Amino acid sequence: MESRYYKEDLKDMILDMAYKEIENYVSQKGAQKYFEGNVDKIINNYIKNISKNSKNRIYLKVLKSGAYQENITSIAKLIRSQELFKSRKELIKFANYLGISVNHKNSYSQILRKISKHIYYNRSKYSKKYVFYKRNSQEYILEPENIKKDLIESYKSKTRQDMGSIAKLLNINIEDEDSAEDIRKKVINYIIKEKFVKKDR
């Protein structure tokens, strides 16, 4: 079974992933500083959001734990052990979540076997996609890729707001669909033009 991640381990993992993503950014230092200052907040928000959905937490627990089972039968036992999956209706919902097409006329056992086989043949994918994360006495199953995306999106949003404020001060028109980089280019072009106008005077 995979080792559990704790606060600093997870934080370092997310930061490493985010740093790789910004290798082509113009302002890498600014992005890195933002990531380091906000990674804890992003992780906390992510945990808050997944904690609101108890069903999703069970889904992820089954997928992550199922990735370490030795055979299809042990995965089926793991699924059966969850109170949520005592009903055939909930088992069908889980199959739909996994993108598995099931015949609604199938029996509970047939659907269970189909889900168990899917998890078994995708063990490598699920073991890499999710991590166990322990905080105090609580254990969570997290998806680092999604946390990294949230961190980068948060940075992009903050940068866009900052660049938007500068553009507003300079009376530069910006469009709703303009990214932070688009606005930055408009600001630079404006400053260059202003320099040339001053020189001509």
C-alpha positions as CSV (number, residue, x, y, z in Angstrom):
1,M,0.0,0.0,0.0
2,E,1.2,3.5,-0.9
3,S,2.6,5.7,1.9
4,R,0.4,8.5,3.2
5,Y,1.2,12.1,2.3
6,Y,1.3,14.7,5.1
7,K,1.1,18.5,4.9
8,E,4.7,19.3,3.7
9,D,4.9,16.2,1.4
10,L,1.7,17.2,-0.4
11,K,2.7,20.9,-0.5
12,D,6.1,20.0,-2.1
13,M,4.4,17.7,-4.6
14,I,1.9,20.4,-5.7
15,L,4.7,23.1,-5.9
16,D,6.9,20.8,-8.1
17,M,4.0,20.2,-10.4
18,A,3.1,23.9,-10.6
19,Y,6.8,24.9,-11.3
20,K,7.0,22.5,-14.2
21,E,3.8,24.0,-15.7
22,I,5.2,27.6,-15.6
23,E,8.6,26.8,-17.2
24,N,7.6,29.0,-20.2
25,Y,6.1,31.8,-18.3
26,V,7.6,35.3,-18.6
27,S,7.6,36.0,-14.9
28,Q,8.6,32.7,-13.3
29,K,9.8,34.3,-10.0
30,G,6.5,36.1,-9.5
31,A,4.6,32.9,-10.2
32,Q,6.7,30.9,-7.8
33,K,6.4,33.4,-5.0
34,Y,2.6,33.4,-5.5
35,F,2.5,29.6,-5.5
36,E,4.5,29.3,-2.3
37,G,2.4,31.9,-0.5
38,N,-1.0,30.5,-1.6
39,V,-0.5,26.7,-1.9
40,D,-1.8,26.0,1.7
41,K,-5.0,28.0,1.1
42,I,-5.6,26.2,-2.2
43,I,-5.2,22.8,-0.6
44,N,-7.5,23.8,2.3
45,N,-10.2,25.0,-0.1
46,Y,-9.9,21.8,-2.2
47,I,-10.3,19.7,0.9
48,K,-13.3,21.8,2.0
49,N,-15.0,21.3,-1.3
50,I,-14.5,17.5,-1.5
51,S,-15.5,17.1,2.1
52,K,-19.0,18.5,1.2
53,N,-19.6,15.6,-1.1
54,S,-19.5,12.4,1.0
55,K,-20.5,10.2,-1.9
56,N,-17.6,11.4,-4.0
57,R,-15.2,10.7,-1.1
58,I,-16.4,7.1,-1.0
59,Y,-15.9,6.8,-4.8
60,L,-12.3,8.0,-4.5
61,K,-11.6,5.8,-1.6
62,V,-12.8,2.7,-3.5
63,L,-10.8,3.7,-6.6
64,K,-7.5,4.4,-4.7
65,S,-7.8,1.4,-2.4
66,G,-9.0,-0.8,-5.2
67,A,-5.8,0.0,-7.2
68,Y,-3.9,-2.0,-4.6
69,Q,-6.1,-5.1,-4.5
70,E,-4.7,-8.4,-5.8
71,N,-7.6,-9.5,-7.9
72,I,-11.2,-8.7,-9.1
73,T,-12.8,-10.6,-6.2
74,S,-11.0,-8.5,-3.5
75,I,-12.1,-5.3,-5.3
76,A,-15.7,-6.6,-5.3
77,K,-15.4,-7.2,-1.5
78,L,-14.0,-3.7,-1.0
79,I,-17.0,-2.2,-2.9
80,R,-19.5,-4.4,-1.0
81,S,-18.0,-3.3,2.3
82,Q,-19.2,0.3,1.7
83,E,-22.6,1.0,3.1
84,L,-23.4,3.3,0.1
85,F,-23.1,0.4,-2.4
86,K,-25.6,-1.9,-0.6
87,S,-28.2,-0.8,-3.2
88,R,-28.2,-1.6,-6.9
89,K,-29.2,1.9,-7.7
90,E,-26.1,3.4,-6.1
91,L,-23.9,0.8,-7.8
92,I,-25.4,1.9,-11.2
93,K,-24.6,5.6,-10.3
94,F,-21.0,4.6,-9.5
95,A,-20.7,2.8,-12.9
96,N,-22.0,5.9,-14.6
97,Y,-19.4,8.0,-12.8
98,L,-16.7,5.7,-14.1
99,G,-18.1,5.9,-17.6
100,I,-19.1,2.2,-17.6
101,S,-22.2,1.4,-19.6
102,V,-24.4,-1.0,-17.7
103,N,-27.7,-2.7,-18.7
104,H,-30.3,-1.7,-16.1
105,K,-31.7,-5.2,-16.3
106,N,-28.4,-6.6,-15.0
107,S,-28.3,-8.0,-11.5
108,Y,-26.4,-6.5,-8.6
109,S,-23.7,-9.1,-9.0
110,Q,-23.3,-8.5,-12.7
111,I,-22.9,-4.8,-12.2
112,L,-20.5,-5.3,-9.3
113,R,-18.3,-7.6,-11.4
114,K,-18.2,-5.1,-14.3
115,I,-17.1,-2.3,-12.0
116,S,-14.6,-4.5,-10.2
117,K,-13.1,-5.5,-13.6
118,H,-12.9,-1.9,-14.7
119,I,-11.0,-0.9,-11.5
120,Y,-8.7,-3.9,-11.8
121,Y,-7.7,-3.2,-15.4
122,N,-7.2,0.5,-14.6
123,R,-5.2,0.0,-11.3
124,S,-2.1,1.8,-12.6
125,K,-4.1,4.8,-13.7
126,Y,-6.0,5.1,-10.3
127,S,-2.9,4.5,-8.2
128,K,-1.1,7.4,-9.9
129,K,-4.1,9.7,-10.2
130,Y,-5.0,9.8,-6.5
131,V,-3.0,10.1,-3.3
132,F,-3.8,9.3,0.4
133,Y,-3.5,12.4,2.4
134,K,-3.6,12.4,6.2
135,R,-4.3,15.5,8.3
136,N,-4.6,15.0,12.0
137,S,-6.8,12.0,12.4
138,Q,-8.6,12.6,9.1
139,E,-7.6,10.8,5.9
140,Y,-8.6,12.1,2.4
141,I,-8.1,10.9,-1.1
142,L,-6.9,13.8,-3.2
143,E,-6.2,14.4,-6.9
144,P,-2.9,16.5,-7.0
145,E,-3.5,17.4,-10.7
146,N,-6.7,19.2,-9.8
147,I,-5.1,21.0,-6.9
148,K,-2.2,22.1,-9.2
149,K,-4.8,23.4,-11.7
150,D,-6.6,25.3,-9.0
151,L,-3.3,26.9,-7.9
152,I,-2.4,28.0,-11.4
153,E,-5.9,29.3,-12.2
154,S,-5.8,31.3,-9.0
155,Y,-2.5,32.8,-10.0
156,K,-3.8,33.6,-13.5
157,S,-6.9,35.2,-12.1
158,K,-4.9,37.3,-9.6
159,T,-2.4,38.3,-12.4
160,R,-5.2,39.3,-14.7
161,Q,-6.8,41.5,-11.9
162,D,-3.4,43.2,-11.3
163,M,-2.8,43.8,-15.0
164,G,-6.4,45.0,-15.4
165,S,-5.9,47.6,-12.7
166,I,-2.8,48.9,-14.4
167,A,-4.6,49.0,-17.7
168,K,-7.5,50.9,-16.1
169,L,-5.1,53.5,-14.6
170,L,-3.6,54.0,-18.1
171,N,-7.1,54.2,-19.7
172,I,-6.4,51.1,-21.9
173,N,-9.4,49.3,-23.2
174,I,-9.5,45.6,-22.3
175,E,-11.9,42.8,-23.4
176,D,-13.5,40.2,-21.1
177,E,-11.8,37.5,-23.0
178,D,-8.3,39.1,-22.6
179,S,-5.9,37.0,-20.6
180,A,-3.3,38.4,-18.2
181,E,-0.7,38.0,-21.0
182,D,-2.9,39.9,-23.5
183,I,-3.4,42.8,-21.1
184,R,0.3,42.8,-20.3
185,K,1.1,43.2,-24.0
186,K,-1.4,46.0,-24.4
187,V,0.2,47.8,-21.4
188,I,3.8,47.3,-22.8
189,N,2.6,48.6,-26.3
190,Y,1.0,51.6,-24.7
191,I,4.1,52.5,-22.7
192,I,6.4,52.1,-25.8
193,K,4.1,54.3,-27.9
194,E,4.0,56.9,-25.1
195,K,7.8,56.9,-25.0
196,F,8.0,57.5,-28.8
197,V,5.4,60.3,-28.6
198,K,7.5,62.0,-25.8
199,K,10.7,61.7,-27.9
200,D,9.0,63.3,-31.0
201,R,8.0,66.2,-28.8
